[in-house]
C-alpha cells in the first residue's frame, strides 16, 4: 500500500475522533446543592462548537422560559444558563442540558438538584423554668431538609449517650427529665445537624429549677474560739430564687450585716461572717425563699489562749544533745580508768575483736628499745618496753 492510500484511509478516522471530542458538554456547578428559597443558576457549556442548547426538567420536559420559577439566559452560541428564581422543595431532581449541533449530532449533560434547608429552630423559648420534683419537657422544635439529627448537652457535657429512665430524648427531639432536680439546673444546648451536607445549627436553652435552700456540709458544726479573739464562719448555700438570710446568737437576732459573699456560681453562694468577740454560744443561719427554708448551726466554745511551750521538735533536739553529752562523758571516763574508750571495750568484750599488736623501735646511742602493745585483762591496750643491747 502506498503512502497516499494510508493518508486516505486514516483521514475518516481522524475526523471521527475530532467530532467525539468536540461534542463534549458539561454543567457548572457539577454539584446541585441548593438552599430552599435561594436564587440558584447552572451554566451549560459545550467544548467550543456552536450548538442549540435546551434544558429539561426531571420529567424530561423542555423548560419554557416563560415559566414563573425559571429563567433561561442564552449567554452565547456555546453557553446557556438555567436560573431558579427561588428554589422550592419540589424543584429537586435531575435536570438535563441537551446540545444539538449543526452536523446533526447531539450531546447531553445532567445535574442533580438537591434542595437543602439549613436546620432552623421554631417557636423556641430559650428560658424554661420548672419546680424541683416536676417532670420537665425541654422543647427543641427544629426544621430542616433533610430532617436534621438532634443531640443535647448540659453545661458542656454530652447527655445524648447517657439516657436513662429519668433523662431521655423523645421522638419530637424534646428532652424529657423526670422529677427534675436542682442539679439539673443550667444551660442546655440543642444541636441540630445534617451530616451529609455539613449543615449545623444550635441554640442555648436556660433551664431554671426552683428549689428550697440547701446548705452544703453538716447541718451542725462545732468550733473553738480563743478567748478575746473573734471566730470566722464560712458556709455554702444553694437556692432558687435567691434566699433571704437571718442570723441569731443564742436565740437573739443579731442581723446579717456581717455576712459577706465571697463567690457565686449559678444558684450557689459562698458566704462567711465573723462572730462577736467574747460571745460563745450557738449561732444559727437561716435561709428562706418561696420554696421553703433551711438552717445551719454553729456551736462555739471558748478556750484559753494556748501557752507557748517547747514543741515536739524541740524536745527531740534536747534529748539528742543530752544523749551526746552523756556518751562523751562516759567515753572519757572509760579512757582514764581502762586506758581505752567505751566503744573500744564494747568491740573487744562483746564482739570478740582483739586489737592488733604494734611495735615501736627506737634507736638511741646504740641501744634498741622495743615497745610492745598488748591487751590487758580488761581488753585494753598497754605498752611494755624491752631494751636490746
KEDO-530963 format. One record per residue: x, z, y of N, C-alpha, C in turn; residue in one letter. Coordinates in steps of 0.2 Angstrom, whole numbers, plus 5000, padded with zeros to 4 digits. Example, Ala and Ser with C-alpha at 12.3 -4.5 7.8 and 13.67 -1.06 7.14 Angstrom:
2
506650394972506250394978506650394984A 506450354989506850364995506450395000S 
***
This chain:
389
500450004994500050005000500450005006X 500349965011500749955017500550015022X 501050025027500950075032500350065036X 500150005037499549995041498850015037X 498850005031498250025027498250095027X 498750135027498750205027498450235033X 498550205039498350225045497550215045X 497350155042496650135042496250185038X 496550205032496150255028496150325031X 496650345034496650415037496250415044X 496150365047495850375054495150405053X 494650375048494050405047494050485046X 494550505042494650575040494850615047X 495250585051495450625057494850625062X 494450575062493850585066493350635064X 493250645057492850695054493050765056X 493750775056494050845057493950865064X 494050815069493950825076493150845077X 492750805074492050825075491850895073X 492050915067491950985065492151035070X 492751025073493051075077492651075084X 492451015086492151005092491451035092X 491151045086490451065086490351145086X 490951175086490851255086490451275092X 490151335091489651365096489751435095X 489651475100489651545100489251585106X 489151645104488751685109489151745112X 489051755118489451815121488951855125X 488851925123489251955119489051945112X 489451955107489351945100488852005097X 488952065100488552125098487952125102X 487352135099486752135103486452205105X 486952255106486752315108486352315115X 485752335115485352335122484952395123X 485052425129484652485130483952465133X 483452515130482752505132482752505140X 482352455142482252445149482752415154X 483352405151483852375155483752295155X 484152265160484152195160484752175156X 484752125152485252105147485252025147X 485852005146485951925146486451915140X 486351855137486851825132486951755134X 487651735133487851675135488051635129X 487751575129487851525123488351465125X 488851455122489351405124489551365118X 489751305120490051255115490751255116X 491151225111491851225112492151175117X 491651145120491951095125491451035126X 491151015121490750955121490050965124X 489850915128489150925131488650925126X 488150965127487550975122486950995126X 486350985122485751015124485651075121X 485651135125485551205122484851235122X 484651255117483951295117484051355114X 483551405115483551475112482951485108X 483051515103482451535098482351605097X 481751635097481651705096481651715089X 481651785087481651805080481151765075X 480651745078480151705074480251635074X 480851615076481151545076480751495081X 480451525086480051485090480451475097X 480451415099480851405105480651445111X 481051475115480951525120480851475126X 480251485129480051455135480251485142X 480551455146480751485152480251515156X 479651495155479051515159478851585157X 479051615151478851675148479051735153X 478651785154478751835159479451875157X 479551885151480051935149480751905149X 480751835148481351795148481551755154X 482151735154482351685159482951645156X 482851585156483451545154483751505160X 484451515160484851485165485351435162X 485251365164485751325162486351325167X 486951345164487551355168487851285170X 487951255164488251185164488051145158X 488451095157488251055151488451085144X 488851135145489151165139488851245138X 488551265143488351335143487651355145X 487351395141486651415143486551495143X 486251525147486151595147485451615146X 485351665141484651695140484651765143X 484151775147484151835151483551875149X 483551935147483051985146482952025152X 482352015155482252045162482152125161X 481852145155481852215154481752225146X 482252245143482252255136481752295133X 481352275129480752325126480952325118X 480552375115480652395108480552325104X 480052295106479852235102480252175102X 480752185107481252125108481852125103X 481852175099482352175094482352125088X 482852095086482852045081483451995082X 483451945078483951895078483751835082X 484151815087484051765092484551705090X 484351645091484751585089484851545095X 485451515096485551465101485751405097X 485351345098485451285095485751235100X 486251195098486551145102486451075098X 486251035102486150965100486550915104X 487050885100487550835103487250765103X 487550725108487350655109487450615102X 487950635099488150595092487650615087X 487150655088486650675083486750735079X 487350765079487550825075487250885079X 487150945076486951005078487351065076X 487351115080487651175078487251235081X 487251295077486851355079487351415079X 487151465083487451525083486951585084X 487051635081486551695081486751755084X 486351795086486551865089485951905087X 486051965084485552015083485452065088X 484952065091484752115097484552185094X 484852235095484652305093484452345099X 483852365099483652405105483752475104X 484152505109484352575109484052615115X 483752675113483552715118483952785118X 484352795123484852855123484352915122X 484652965118484253025117484053055124X 483353065125483053095131482653155129X 482753205133482353265132481753265136X 481153285134480553285137480153355137X 479853365142479453425143479853485141X 480453495144480853545142480753605147X 480753665144480853725148481453755146X 481953755151482653775150482753855150X 482153885152482253965151481653985147X 481754015141481254035137481354115135X 480754145136480854225136480354245130X 480654295127480254325121480354405121X 479854435118479954515117480254525110X 480754575110481054585104480554605098X 480654575093480254585087479754525086X 479654485091479154425091479454365087X 479054325084479354265081479454215087X 480054185088480154135093480154065091X 479954015095479953945094480253915100X 480953905099481353875104481253795104X 480953775109480753705109481353655111X 481353595108481853545110481553485108X 481153455113480753385112481253335114X 481453285110481953235111481653165109X 481753115112481553045110482253005110X 482152955106482752905105482652855100X 482952795101482952745096483652725094X 483752725088483352755083483252835084X 482952865079482752935080483452975080X 483553015085484253055085484253115080X 484853135078484953185074485053245079X 484753305077484753365082485153425078X 485553455082485953515080485853565085X 486053625083485953685088486553725088X 486753755094487253805094487053865098X 487253925097487153985100487754015103X 487754025110488354055113489054015110X 488953955109489553915107489653905100X 489253945096489353945089488853895085X 489053855081488553815077488153855073X 487453845073487053885069486653835064X 486753765065486353725061486553725053X 487153745052487353755045487253825043X 486953875047486953945045486153965045X 485753915043485053935042484853975037X 484454015038484254065033483454085033X 483254135030482554145030482254165037X 482754185042482554215048482654155054X 483154115053483354065058483253995054X 482953945057482853885054482653825059X 482853765057482653705062482053675058X 481553665062480953635060480953565060X 480453525057480453455057480353425064X 480053465068480053435075480653455079X 481153475076481853495079481853555083X 481253595083481253665086481653715082X 481953765085482253815082481853875081X 481653895075481253955074481654015072X 481554065076481854135074481354185073X 481254215067480854265065481054325067X 480654365070480754435073481454435077X 481354405082481954395087482254465089X 482954465089483254525090483654525097X 483854575100484154575106484854535106X 485154535100485754505099485654425099X 485054405098484854335098484854305106X 484854355110484854335117485454285119X 485454245124486054205125485854125127X 486354085127486254015128486253975122X 485753935121485653895115485753825118X 486053775114486153705116485853665111X 485453625113485153575108485553505109X 485853485104486253425104485853365100X 485753315103485453255100485953195100X 486053165094486553115094486253055090X 486452995091486352935087487052915085X 487252935079487952925077488152855077X 487752805074488052735073488152705080X 487852725085488052695092488352745097X 488552805094488952855098488552875104X 487952885103487552905109487352975108X 487553015113487553095113487253115119X 486753165118486453205124486353275122X 486353325127486253395125485953425131X 485653485130485353525135485353595134X 485553635139485553705138484953745139X 484753795135484153825135484353905135X 484153935140484254005141483754045138X 483954085132483454125129483454195131X 482954225134482954295136482554335131X 482854395129482454435124482454505127X 481754515129481654585132481654635127X 482054695128482154745124482254815127X 482054865124482154935127482954945127X 483154995132483855015132484155035126X 484755015125485155045119485855065121X 486055125119486655145121487155135115X 487755115116488255095111488555165109X 488755175102489055235100488555285098X 488855345098488455405096488055425101X 487455455099486955475104487255545108X 487655575105487955645107488655645107X 489055655112489755665112489955735115X 490455765112490755825114491355815118X 491455845123492155835127492355905129X 493055915130493355975133493555965140X 493456005144493655995151494156055153X 494656045156495156095158494856125164X 494856195164494656225170494956205176X 494556185181494756165188494856095188X 494756055183494855985183494155945181X 493955895185493355865183493455815177X 492955805173492955765167492655695168X 492955645165492655575166492255555160X 491655525161491255505156491155425156X 491155395150491055325150490555305145X 490155255146489655235141489455165142X 489155135137488955065137488255055135X 487855015139487155015138486954945138X 486454925134486154855134485354865135X 485154825140484354825141484154765145X 483554735143483254685147482554695148X 482254705154482554695160483054755161X 483454755167483954805168483654875169X 483954925166483654985165483855025172X 483355075173483455125178483755185175X 484255215178484655275176484455335179X 484555395175484455455178484955505175X 485155555178485755595176485555675177X 485555715172485455785173486055825170X 486155885173486555935171486255995169X 486256015163485856075161485156075163X 484856015163484156005164483955995171X 484455995176484355985183484655915185X 484155885188484355815191484955815196X 485455785195486055785199486155715202X 485655665202485755605205486155555201X 486155495203486555445200487055405204X 487255435210487655405215488355405212X 488555445208489255445205489355405199X 488755365197488855325191489055255194X 489555225191489855165193489855115187X 489855045189489854995184490554965184X 490854965178491554935178491554865175X 491054845171490954775169490254755167X 490154695166489454675164489554605160X 489154605155489154535151488454535148X 488054485151487454475149486954535150X 486654565145486254625146486654685145X 487254685144487754735143488054765149X 488054825150488354855156488854915154X 489454915156489954965155490055005161X 489855075160489755115166490155185165X 490355215170490655285170490455325176X 490555395175490355445180490855505179X 490955535185491355595185490955655185X 491155705180490755765180490955815186X 490455865187490555905193491155965191X 491555975195492156015194491856085192X 492156115187492056185185491356195182X 490956135181490256145179490256115171X 490356155167490256135160489556135158X 489356115152488656115150488456045147X 487856025148487555965144487355915150X 487655865149487455805154487055755150X 486555735152486055685149485955625153X 486155565151486055505154485455475151X 484955455155484355425153484255355156X 484055305152483955235154483255215152X 482855185157482155165156482055095159X 481655055155481354995158480654985155X 480354935156479654925154479554925146X 480154915143480054905135480154975132X 480455025136480555095133481155135136X 481355185133481855225136482355245130X 482955265132483455295128483855345132X 484255395128484655445131485255455128X 485755475131486455485128486655555131X 486855605127487055665129487855675128X 488055715133488755735134488855805134X 489155845129489155915129489855935131X 489955965137490655985140490756055139X 491356075136491556145135492256145139X 492256205143492856215147493356245142X 494056235144494556265140495156275146X 495556335144496056345149496556295149X 496956295155497456245156498056255150X 498256215147498756225141499356245144X 499656295141500356325144500856275141X 501356265146501856225144502356265139X 502556235135503056265130503456205127X 503856235122504356185118503956145113X 503956085113503656035109503956035102X 503656005097503955995091504655965091X 504755915095505455885095505955935098X 505755975102506256025105506456075100X 505956095096506056145090506556115085X 506456055083506856025078507556015081X 507656005087508355995090508656065090X 508356115092508656185092508856205085X 508456195080508556205073509256175071X 509256105073509856065071510556095074X 510456115080511056145084511256215081X 510756255079510956325076511256305069X 511056265065511256245059512056225059X 512156185064512856155065513356215067X 513056255072513456315074513656365068X 513156375064513256415058513756385053X 513656325052514056285047514856285050X 514956275056515656285059515956355058X 515456405060515756475059515956495052X 515556475047515656485040516256445038X 516356385040516956345038517556385041X 517556405047518156435050518356505046X 517756535044517856605041518256585034X 517956535030518256525024518956505025X 519156475030519856445031520356505032X 520156555035520556615037520656655031X 520056665027520056705021520356675015X 520256615014520456575007520956525008X 521156515014521656465016521356395015X 520756385015520356315015519656325017X 519356265019518656265021518156275016X 517556295018517056305013516856235009X 516856175013516756115009517256105004X 517856125005518456115000518256154994X 518056214995517956264990517356234986X 516856214989516256184985516456124981X 516956084984517156024980517556044974X 517956104975518356124969518056154964X 517656204966517256254961516656224958X 516256184962515656164959515756094956X 516156054959516155984957516755974952X 517156024952517756024947518355974950X 518355964956518855924959519455964961X 520055944958520655984959521055944964X 521355984969521755944974522455914972X 522655864974523255834972523855874974X 524355884970524955924972525355884977X 525755914981526155874986526855904986X 527255864988527955884988528255874995X 528655914997528955905004529655925003X 530155885004530855885003531155885010X 531555945011531955955017532655955016X 533055925019533755925018534055955024X 534356015023534756045029535456075026X 535956045029536656075028536856065021X 536556015017536756005010536356045006X 535856085008535456115003534756075003X 534456074998533756044997533256094996X 532756095000532156135000531556094998X 531256114992530656084990530056134990X 529556104994528956144995528456114990X 528156154986527656134981526956164983X 526456114983525756144985525456144978X 525056204977524756224971524056254973X 523656254968522956294969523056364967X 522756404971522756474969522156494965X 521956554963521456574959520756554962X 520756544968520056534971519956454973X 520456414970520456344971520756314977X 521056354981521356334987522056324987X 522356284991523056264991523456314993X 524056334990524556374993525256334992X 525656354996526356324996526856374994X 527356354989527856394987528556354987X 529056374991529656344992530156354987X 530556304985531056314980531656284983X 532256314982532856294985533356264980X 533656204981534056174976534756164980X 535256194977535956184980536256114979X 
***
